[in-house]
């Protein structure tokens, strides 16, 4: 995925893992400029807000999601938003 930075350049982000709501990713040298040396930049921390469908899914869509997310050895737990 790509998004525009505050200064206008494009920041590219790639995730090879499952991205959960609230996941954070650090991008070195993409943050705010240093006060002492404006040629150095800090760490940009990206927090993901995962958006889920708001409409009902068809039985076929539900079946596909179940197949993709099949994980018998992992027990589900509640996410509290923090």
Buried (B, 14 or more C-beta within 10 A) or exposed (E): EEEEEEEEEEBEBEEEEEEEEEBEBEBEEBBEEEEEEEEEBEEBEBEBEEEEEEEEEEEEEEEEEEEEEEEEEEEEEEEEEE
